[in-house]
């Protein structure tokens, strides 16, 4: 594995440790990497991406920006492979790593993939995807593949990709009705309420709830 890829692995590891609210220790055990991480850590420090003392490591501001780009590329690649190409988990992870480290996705291409997927907030593992410039504008020349159910067509069949609501009560209610990521539904009606069939049951949804449910055509 090239040093540049090892550095990215270190940045990813530090980012993930930070997401979990933990501190990264300098003496990395063998479970974290399948290579000797010390040269990559030292080079990342030399480049100003990693700082630390004798015991702990942390991303600098420049390192956070670099790591966010790496994580964004990786997690969007996972979404692309899982939601569009429909590969299994093992192939998804391997393919995402290859796309990420080979830098096949430039920053512009990454933004276009993000727009194409409908600016997903999380990867298939439900981990947050760092936001990009395209997410702030929420517009693109590329027609999104993943769209709100509120934009759906009557009589069409869809598969739920993610639900954007931040209301835990609403999410629990939808979960109880079987409206969860991965579920397939048929859109019967749009007005005055959205009527969908999920698992053989017709369910009425308010327009604002339908706008939080992001789907792809089946």
N, C-alpha and C positions, 0 to 999 in steps of 0.2 A: 504494500500500500504506500503510495507516494506521501511525502511529508505534508503537502498541501491538504490532502484528504484527511490525514491524521489530525491536522490542526482543526479542520472543520468538525471532526468527530469530538474533539476536546471541547470546542465551543458549544456543540449540541448538548454534550453531557453537562456542562456548566449551566446552560439555559434550562435544561430539564430539572437539574437539582434546585435551581432557583424557583421554578414553577411549584415545586413541592415544599417550598419554604425551608429548605435545608441548606447547610453550609457544605462546601466541597473541601475535602481534605487534600493536602498536597500529596501525601503518600497514597496514590491510587492503587487499590488492590486489583488483582488479575481479573476479577469479575466484571469490571467496568469496560475494559478494552481487550481485544485479542491481539494487541501489539504493545510494545514498550512506549508508554505515553509521555515519558519524561522529555525526550527531545522535542516533541510537538508542543508541550507545555512551555518549555524554555523559549522556543521560537515565537509562540503566541505572546509571551511576555515581552520579548524583544520588539515585536511589532506594536506593542501597546494595547493589545486586546485583552490581556489577562494580567491581574495584579494579585498580590497576596503577601502573606508573611511566611514564617518558617513552617506553619502548620496548615493554613487554609488558602484557598484560591477563590477568586471572584472575577467576573467580567467587568471590564472598565466600560465607560459609556460607549467608546468606539467599538469595544468588543460586543456589547449588547446589540448595537446596530448591525454588526457583521453577523452575529448569531441569529438575530431576528430574520435576516435575509435567508440564511441557511434553513432555518426551521420553516419559514414560509414556503420556500421552494419545495422542501421535503413533504410537508403536510398537504400542499395543494396537489403535488404529484400523487400522493396516496388517494386523494379525493378523485382525481381524474381516472386513475386505474380502477378504483373500486366502483365508482358511480357510472362511469361511461363505458369502460372496457370490461367491467364486471369480472375481474380476476379474483382468485381466492386470496386469503390473508398473506400467505407465504410469498406468493408471486407479487402481491401488492407492495410488500415491504422491500423485497429485493429490487423491484423495478423502480420504486421511489428513491431508493439509495443510489441506484445507477443514474437516474435523471438528475438527482441533486448534486452528486459529486462530479459528474461529467460536465456539469454546467451547460447542459443542452438547453435549459430554459434560461434565457437572458432575463434581465429585469423587466423589459417590455413584454417578452413572451409570458413571463410569470403573471404579470398583470392581466394579460389577455386570457390566460387560462382561468384566473380568478373571476374575471367578468363572465366568461363562458359558463362557469359553474354557478353563477349567481352570488358571488362573494360569500362563500360559506364561512360561518364563524368557527367551525371546529373540523378536525380531521375525522376519519372513520373510527378512531379510538376515543373520540370525544375530547380531544385536547385542543386548546385554542390555537387558531391560525393567526399569526401576527398580521395586523392590518397593513395594507399598502396604499399608495396614492390613489389607485383606482377605487378602493373601498370608500375613501373620503368623497370622491366625486360620484361614486355609484353610477357611472355611466361608461359606455364603451361602444365602439363601432361593431363589436362582436355581439351577436344576439345570444343572450344567456340560454344555456340548456336547462339549468335549474331555475324555476320560476315560482312565484307565489301561487298557491292554489286559487287565490282570488282572480288570477289572470287566466284560469283554466277554461276549457271549452266544454260545454254541455255535451254529455255522451262520451267523453274521452276517459281513458283509463290512465292512471298515474301510479307512480311509486314514491312514497315519502322519503326524502333524503335527510332533511333536518327540520326542526321546529325552532323558530327564533324567539319565541316568547320567553321573557324573563320571570314570568309569574309561575312560581312553583305550584300554586293551587290550580292554575289553568293546565299546566303540564300534567299534573296528577290526574285531573279530570279526563284529559285526552287519552292518557295512558290506560285509564280504566275502560275507555271506549274502544281501545285497540288502535287508536290513532297514534302510531309511534314510527320512528324511522325504520324503513324497510317494509312497512305495511303497504299493500296495494289497495287502491280505491277507485271507484267509478263515480264520476261527477254527474248527478242527475239534474240538479237545478241550481240556479244562481240567485234568484229573487223569489220572495223577499229575504230568504235565508239560503245558505248553501246546503244542499242535501247531497250527501255522499254515501255510498255503500261500502262498508268495510267488513270483510269476513261474513257477508250475508246479512248484515244489519244496516238499516238506513239510519243515518245520523244527521241532525240539523246543526249547522255551525253558523255563528254570527260572522258577518263580513270581516270584522277586525281579527277574528281567530283564523279565518281562511287566509288572511294576508300574512300570518305568521308561519303557515305551513308551506314549506318549499318542496316541490315535487319535480320529477322528470317523467316524460311520457313513457308508457310501457310498450 
